Amino acid sequence: MTDFAATRARFQIPEGVIYLDGNSLGPLQIGVSERMAGAISDEWGGELIRAWNSAGWMTMPRRIGDRIARLIGAETDSVVMGDTLSIKVYQALAAGLALVPDRRVVLSDSGNFPTDLYMAEGLLRSLGPDYALKVVAPEEVADAIDGTVGALMLTEVDYRTGRRHDMPALTKRAHDAGAITIWDLAHSAGAFPVEVAAGGADFAVGCTYKYLNGGPGAPAFIYVAPRHADGALPALSGWMGHAEPFAFDLGYRAGAGVERMRVGTPPILALAALDAALDVWDGVDLGELRAASITLSERFIVEVEARCPTLSLASPRDPHARGSQVSFHHPEGYAVMQALIARGVIGDFRAPDILRFGFTPLYLSQEDVAEAARILADILDTGAWQRPEFQTRGLVT
C-alpha cells in the first residue's frame, strides 16, 4: 500500500505554501540536489570525458526511458529520453505520417496544447501543399475520423480544463479507419495509470517536469510501439540515433528500435536530476495514486462551490472524465490567481479566464485542499484580487 505520508516527506516545499501547480512544474525532491552534485563533482569533475563510459552517461536515455515506461504502461525498450516535447512531437508525427504515405490529413482538437499544433503546422508546410491539419472540438474528434486521416494527434488530458480523452476507444477508431495515433501524455504521465501498450497507441510523447517532478526543462520522452520500432523513420536523423554513432559515417543509418529516436547529445545533468526524482515512484501504486487524486479533487470542488459562488467549474464533473487537475472560470482569473499565490496557495492561470489547480497525492493532503479553498473564498469575498499589484501580468502566467 502506498504510504503518501512518506512520499510527502521527500518533497522540498516551502513552509506555509500549498502547492497546487504540479501539473505545470513539479516541486523539488530531497535527494535531487545531492544526485546532481554527484554528477557534477564526481562524474563530470572527477571522470571528465571518461564518464560517458564509466558513469553510464551514454545509456541514460534508454535506462531512464525504461523507468518512464513503467509509469505509462509501455513495454521495456520502447521509450527513450532526450530533447524537448516539441521535438518529440515532430518526430512522432513525421514518423507516423511516413507509415501511411497515401494519407495527407492530421486530425487534432482545439484542446490540444498549442505547441503540438504549431509543430504540426511546420511539419506539414515542409511536406507540401497537399497536407492539412484539421482541428475540431474535443467532442467532435471521434466523428471526424475518416478515411482521409493519416494521423490522429491528441493530448490525452486538456491542459486547460483537465478533460480526458478515451485513448483506447479513439485509438481503435483511428486504426479501424487506417490512421496512426500520436498521444501527448504531458498531463497524464504521473497523474494516473496510463496504458499505451494495452490502449494500442502507435506513438506517445510527454514531458517530465510536471507530475514526474524532473525539474524545469527536464527532458522529454518518446514511445514507439514495438511493432513500428524498426520501421519508423526518424525525420530528425541526429548522430545519437545512428546505428553506430562513433563510426562517424558520412551517411545516416538508423539505429535499432527506439534508439533511432535519439537526436543530439543527451543533457546529462538534467537526466541526473530526473533519475533521482523518479525514485519516489518506486513505491507508488498508480491505482492508489489515482484514487487519492480523485478524493483530493472532489474535496476541492465541493469546498470551492460551497464557498465561491462567483466561480464556475470548467472541468468535467465526472472525475473519471478528467485528469488530475480542476479548473474554474472567473472573468478576472489572472488577478484572482495572483492574489491567491500571494497568500501561499500556488496554482496558475490559463487564458482567457481559467484558474487551474493540480492535485498530486505524493505531497498534498485533504487539509491542504480545504485550506486552499478557504483562502480562495476569502480573496473573493474581500475583493483582495482588485489590488493593483495583482493586475500586472508577468511573462509566465
C-alpha positions as CSV (number, residue, x, y, z in Angstrom):
1,M,0.0,0.0,0.0
2,T,1.4,3.4,-1.0
3,D,2.5,5.5,2.0
4,F,1.6,9.0,0.9
5,A,2.9,10.5,4.3
6,A,6.3,9.1,3.4
7,T,6.2,10.5,-0.1
8,R,5.2,13.9,1.2
9,A,8.3,13.9,3.4
10,R,10.5,13.6,0.3
11,F,9.5,16.9,-1.2
12,Q,11.0,20.3,-0.5
13,I,8.0,22.6,-0.4
14,P,8.5,26.0,1.4
15,E,6.9,26.4,4.8
16,G,3.4,27.9,4.5
17,V,2.9,27.0,0.8
18,I,0.1,24.9,-0.5
19,Y,1.4,23.8,-3.9
20,L,-1.4,23.1,-6.5
21,D,0.7,23.6,-9.6
22,G,2.5,20.3,-10.0
23,N,0.6,19.9,-13.3
24,S,2.8,22.7,-14.6
25,L,6.1,22.2,-12.7
26,G,6.6,19.6,-10.1
27,P,8.4,20.6,-6.8
28,L,12.0,19.7,-5.9
29,Q,12.6,16.4,-4.1
30,I,15.0,15.9,-1.4
31,G,17.9,13.9,-2.9
32,V,17.8,15.5,-6.3
33,S,20.3,18.2,-5.3
34,E,22.7,15.6,-3.9
35,R,22.4,13.4,-7.1
36,M,23.2,16.5,-9.3
37,A,26.1,17.5,-7.0
38,G,27.5,14.0,-7.5
39,A,27.0,14.1,-11.3
40,I,28.8,17.5,-11.3
41,S,31.6,16.9,-8.9
42,D,32.3,13.2,-9.1
43,E,31.3,12.3,-12.6
44,W,32.0,15.5,-14.6
45,G,34.6,16.8,-12.3
46,G,36.4,13.6,-11.4
47,E,35.9,11.5,-14.5
48,L,35.8,14.2,-17.2
49,I,35.0,12.7,-20.6
50,R,35.6,9.2,-19.2
51,A,32.2,9.5,-17.5
52,W,30.4,8.8,-20.8
53,N,31.5,5.2,-20.2
54,S,32.4,5.0,-16.5
55,A,29.3,6.7,-15.2
56,G,26.9,5.3,-17.9
57,W,26.1,8.6,-19.4
58,M,25.7,7.2,-22.9
59,T,23.0,4.8,-21.9
60,M,21.0,7.1,-19.6
61,P,18.3,8.0,-22.2
62,R,17.4,4.3,-22.6
63,R,17.7,3.3,-19.0
64,I,15.6,6.2,-17.7
65,G,13.2,5.6,-20.6
66,D,12.5,2.2,-19.1
67,R,11.7,3.8,-15.8
68,I,9.2,6.1,-17.6
69,A,7.8,3.1,-19.5
70,R,6.5,1.5,-16.2
71,L,4.6,4.7,-15.5
72,I,2.9,4.9,-18.9
73,G,2.1,1.2,-19.4
74,A,4.7,0.7,-22.1
75,E,6.9,-2.3,-23.0
76,T,10.5,-2.5,-21.9
77,D,12.9,-0.9,-24.5
78,S,10.1,1.2,-26.1
79,V,10.8,4.6,-24.5
80,V,13.8,6.8,-24.9
81,M,14.6,10.2,-23.4
82,G,16.0,13.4,-24.8
83,D,15.3,16.8,-26.3
84,T,12.1,18.8,-25.7
85,L,8.5,17.8,-26.0
86,S,8.1,19.9,-29.2
87,I,11.0,17.9,-30.8
88,K,9.4,14.6,-29.8
89,V,6.0,15.7,-31.2
90,Y,7.7,16.5,-34.5
91,Q,9.5,13.1,-34.6
92,A,6.4,11.1,-33.8
93,L,4.2,12.9,-36.2
94,A,6.7,12.7,-39.1
95,A,7.3,9.0,-38.4
96,G,3.6,8.3,-38.2
97,L,2.8,10.0,-41.4
98,A,5.6,8.1,-43.2
99,L,3.8,4.9,-42.2
100,V,0.7,6.0,-44.1
101,P,2.1,7.7,-47.2
102,D,-1.2,7.8,-49.0
103,R,-2.9,9.9,-46.3
104,R,-2.5,13.7,-46.0
105,V,-4.6,14.8,-43.1
106,V,-3.6,15.2,-39.5
107,L,-6.6,15.4,-37.1
108,S,-6.3,17.1,-33.8
109,D,-8.6,19.1,-31.5
110,S,-8.9,22.6,-30.1
111,G,-8.0,21.3,-26.6
112,N,-4.5,20.3,-27.7
113,F,-1.6,22.2,-26.3
114,P,-0.8,24.9,-28.9
115,T,2.9,23.8,-29.4
116,D,1.7,20.5,-30.7
117,L,-0.4,22.3,-33.3
118,Y,2.4,24.6,-34.1
119,M,4.8,21.7,-34.7
120,A,2.3,20.0,-36.9
121,E,1.8,23.2,-39.0
122,G,5.5,23.5,-39.5
123,L,6.0,19.9,-40.5
124,L,3.0,19.9,-42.9
125,R,4.3,23.0,-44.6
126,S,7.6,21.3,-45.3
127,L,5.8,18.2,-46.6
128,G,3.9,20.2,-49.2
129,P,0.6,21.8,-50.0
130,D,-1.4,18.6,-50.2
131,Y,-1.0,18.1,-46.4
132,A,-3.5,19.6,-44.0
133,L,-4.1,20.0,-40.3
134,K,-7.7,19.6,-39.3
135,V,-8.7,20.9,-35.8
136,V,-12.1,20.1,-34.4
137,A,-13.7,20.5,-30.9
138,P,-12.7,17.7,-28.5
139,E,-16.2,16.3,-28.5
140,E,-16.1,16.0,-32.3
141,V,-12.9,14.0,-32.7
142,A,-14.5,10.6,-32.9
143,D,-16.9,11.6,-35.7
144,A,-14.1,13.4,-37.6
145,I,-12.0,10.3,-38.0
146,D,-12.5,9.1,-41.6
147,G,-10.6,7.6,-44.5
148,T,-8.7,10.8,-45.2
149,V,-7.0,11.0,-41.8
150,G,-3.4,9.8,-41.8
151,A,-2.6,10.6,-38.1
152,L,-4.7,11.4,-35.1
153,M,-2.6,13.6,-32.8
154,L,-4.1,14.4,-29.4
155,T,-3.1,15.4,-25.9
156,E,-4.9,12.9,-23.7
157,V,-5.7,15.5,-21.0
158,D,-6.7,19.0,-22.0
159,Y,-4.2,21.4,-20.4
160,R,-6.9,24.0,-19.6
161,T,-9.9,22.0,-18.3
162,G,-8.4,18.6,-17.5
163,R,-10.9,16.9,-19.9
164,R,-9.7,13.4,-20.6
165,H,-9.9,11.6,-24.0
166,D,-10.6,7.9,-24.1
167,M,-7.3,6.7,-25.5
168,P,-8.2,3.1,-26.2
169,A,-11.5,3.9,-27.9
170,L,-10.2,6.7,-30.1
171,T,-7.1,4.7,-31.0
172,K,-9.2,1.8,-32.1
173,R,-11.4,4.1,-34.1
174,A,-8.4,5.6,-35.8
175,H,-6.9,2.2,-36.5
176,D,-10.2,0.9,-38.0
177,A,-10.0,3.9,-40.3
178,G,-6.4,3.2,-41.3
179,A,-4.8,6.0,-39.3
180,I,-1.8,6.2,-37.0
181,T,-2.1,7.7,-33.5
182,I,0.2,10.0,-31.6
183,W,-0.7,10.7,-28.0
184,D,0.8,13.6,-25.9
185,L,1.0,12.5,-22.3
186,A,2.2,15.7,-20.8
187,H,-0.7,15.9,-18.4
188,S,-1.1,12.1,-18.0
189,A,2.2,10.6,-17.0
190,G,2.4,10.5,-13.2
191,A,-1.2,11.8,-12.9
192,F,-3.0,8.4,-13.3
193,P,-2.3,4.9,-14.7
194,V,-1.6,5.2,-18.5
195,E,-1.7,2.2,-20.7
196,V,-0.1,3.0,-24.0
197,A,0.6,-0.7,-24.9
198,A,-2.8,-2.0,-23.9
199,G,-4.5,1.0,-25.4
200,G,-2.8,0.3,-28.8
201,A,-1.0,3.7,-29.2
202,D,1.4,3.9,-32.1
203,F,3.4,6.7,-30.7
204,A,3.3,8.7,-27.4
205,V,5.3,11.6,-26.2
206,G,5.5,13.6,-22.9
207,C,7.4,15.9,-20.7
208,T,8.9,15.0,-17.3
209,Y,8.8,18.4,-15.4
210,K,5.1,18.2,-14.5
211,Y,3.8,15.3,-12.5
212,L,7.1,13.4,-12.8
213,N,8.9,16.3,-11.0
214,G,12.0,16.2,-13.2
215,G,12.7,19.9,-12.9
216,P,12.4,22.9,-15.2
217,G,13.2,22.0,-18.7
218,A,13.6,18.3,-17.9
219,P,14.0,16.1,-21.0
220,A,11.0,14.7,-22.8
221,F,10.3,11.1,-23.8
222,I,9.0,9.3,-26.8
223,Y,7.3,6.0,-27.0
224,V,7.3,3.9,-30.2
225,A,5.2,0.8,-30.3
226,P,7.5,-2.2,-30.8
227,R,5.6,-3.1,-34.0
228,H,6.8,0.2,-35.5
229,A,10.2,0.5,-33.8
230,D,12.4,-0.8,-36.6
231,G,10.4,0.7,-39.4
232,A,9.6,4.2,-38.1
233,L,11.7,6.8,-39.9
234,P,13.4,9.4,-37.7
235,A,12.8,12.7,-39.5
236,L,15.5,14.3,-37.3
237,S,18.3,11.9,-38.0
238,G,20.8,13.0,-35.4
239,W,24.1,11.3,-34.7
240,M,22.8,9.7,-31.4
241,G,20.1,7.9,-33.4
242,H,22.7,6.5,-35.8
243,A,23.3,2.7,-35.7
244,E,27.0,3.4,-34.9
245,P,27.5,7.0,-33.7
246,F,31.2,6.6,-33.2
247,A,31.8,5.0,-36.6
248,F,31.4,8.6,-37.9
249,D,29.8,7.5,-41.2
250,L,29.0,10.3,-43.6
251,G,25.7,8.7,-44.3
252,Y,22.9,8.1,-41.9
253,R,21.9,4.5,-40.8
254,A,19.1,4.4,-38.3
255,G,19.7,2.6,-35.0
256,A,17.8,-0.4,-33.8
257,G,14.4,0.1,-32.3
258,V,13.5,3.2,-30.3
259,E,17.2,4.2,-30.1
260,R,16.8,5.7,-33.6
261,M,14.6,8.4,-32.0
262,R,17.6,9.8,-30.2
263,V,18.8,13.0,-31.8
264,G,21.6,15.0,-30.2
265,T,23.9,14.7,-27.2
266,P,21.8,13.9,-24.1
267,P,21.5,16.6,-21.3
268,I,23.3,14.6,-18.6
269,L,22.8,16.9,-15.7
270,A,19.1,17.2,-16.4
271,L,18.8,13.5,-16.8
272,A,20.6,13.0,-13.5
273,A,18.0,15.2,-11.8
274,L,15.2,13.3,-13.4
275,D,16.7,10.0,-12.5
276,A,16.7,11.0,-8.8
277,A,13.2,12.4,-9.0
278,L,11.9,9.2,-10.3
279,D,13.0,7.3,-7.2
280,V,9.8,8.4,-5.4
281,W,7.7,6.4,-7.8
282,D,9.4,3.1,-6.9
283,G,6.9,2.5,-4.0
284,V,3.9,4.1,-5.6
285,D,0.9,2.1,-6.8
286,L,-0.6,4.1,-9.7
287,G,-4.2,2.8,-9.0
288,E,-3.9,4.1,-5.4
289,L,-2.5,7.4,-6.7
290,R,-5.5,7.8,-8.9
291,A,-8.0,7.1,-6.2
292,A,-6.2,9.6,-3.8
293,S,-6.1,12.2,-6.6
294,I,-9.9,11.9,-7.2
295,T,-10.5,12.2,-3.4
296,L,-8.5,15.4,-3.3
297,S,-10.0,17.0,-6.4
298,E,-13.6,16.1,-5.4
299,R,-13.0,17.6,-1.9
300,F,-11.7,20.8,-3.6
301,I,-14.7,21.1,-5.9
302,V,-17.1,20.6,-3.0
303,E,-15.4,23.2,-0.9
304,V,-15.0,25.8,-3.7
305,E,-18.6,25.5,-4.9
306,A,-19.9,25.9,-1.4
307,R,-17.7,29.0,-0.6
308,C,-17.1,30.7,-4.0
309,P,-20.4,31.2,-5.9
310,T,-18.7,33.6,-8.5
311,L,-16.6,30.7,-9.8
312,S,-17.9,28.2,-12.3
313,L,-16.5,24.7,-12.9
314,A,-14.6,24.5,-16.2
315,S,-13.6,20.8,-15.7
316,P,-15.8,17.8,-16.3
317,R,-18.0,17.0,-13.3
318,D,-17.2,13.3,-13.6
319,P,-13.8,12.7,-12.0
320,H,-13.1,9.8,-14.3
321,A,-13.6,12.1,-17.3
322,R,-10.7,14.4,-16.2
323,G,-7.1,14.1,-15.4
324,S,-5.6,15.2,-12.1
325,Q,-6.5,18.9,-12.3
326,V,-9.5,21.0,-11.7
327,S,-10.2,24.4,-13.4
328,F,-12.7,27.2,-12.7
329,H,-13.8,30.1,-14.7
330,H,-13.6,33.7,-13.4
331,P,-13.6,36.9,-15.6
332,E,-10.7,38.2,-13.5
333,G,-9.0,34.9,-13.2
334,Y,-5.4,36.2,-13.6
335,A,-5.7,38.7,-10.8
336,V,-7.5,36.2,-8.5
337,M,-4.7,33.7,-9.0
338,Q,-2.0,36.3,-8.3
339,A,-3.8,37.2,-5.1
340,L,-4.0,33.5,-4.2
341,I,-0.3,33.0,-4.9
342,A,0.5,35.9,-2.6
343,R,-1.3,34.1,0.2
344,G,0.8,31.0,-0.3
345,V,-1.6,28.9,-2.5
346,I,0.1,28.3,-5.8
347,G,-1.9,27.4,-8.8
348,D,-1.8,29.0,-12.3
349,F,-3.9,30.8,-14.9
350,R,-4.7,30.0,-18.5
351,A,-6.2,32.5,-20.9
352,P,-8.8,33.7,-21.2
353,D,-10.3,33.1,-17.8
354,I,-9.2,29.8,-16.2
355,L,-7.9,29.3,-12.7
356,R,-6.1,25.9,-12.8
357,F,-5.2,23.6,-9.9
358,G,-3.3,20.4,-9.9
359,F,-3.8,17.6,-7.3
360,T,-0.8,15.4,-6.5
361,P,-1.2,12.9,-3.6
362,L,2.5,12.5,-3.4
363,Y,2.7,15.7,-1.4
364,L,-0.9,17.1,-0.9
365,S,-3.4,16.3,1.8
366,Q,-7.1,16.9,2.2
367,E,-6.3,19.5,4.8
368,D,-4.2,21.3,2.2
369,V,-7.0,21.5,-0.4
370,A,-9.6,22.5,2.2
371,E,-7.4,25.4,3.4
372,A,-6.7,26.4,-0.2
373,A,-10.4,26.7,-0.8
374,R,-10.9,28.7,2.3
375,I,-8.2,31.2,1.3
376,L,-9.6,31.4,-2.2
377,A,-13.0,32.2,-0.8
378,D,-11.6,34.9,1.4
379,I,-9.8,36.6,-1.5
380,L,-13.1,36.6,-3.5
381,D,-15.2,37.8,-0.5
382,T,-12.9,40.7,0.4
383,G,-12.1,41.7,-3.2
384,A,-8.4,41.4,-2.4
385,W,-7.7,40.5,-6.0
386,Q,-8.5,44.0,-7.1
387,R,-5.3,45.4,-5.6
388,P,-3.1,47.0,-8.3
389,E,-0.1,44.7,-7.8
390,F,-2.3,41.7,-8.9
391,Q,-3.3,43.3,-12.2
392,T,0.1,43.4,-13.9
393,R,0.8,40.3,-15.9
394,G,4.2,38.5,-15.8
395,L,5.9,36.8,-18.7
396,V,4.7,33.4,-17.3
397,T,1.1,33.0,-16.2
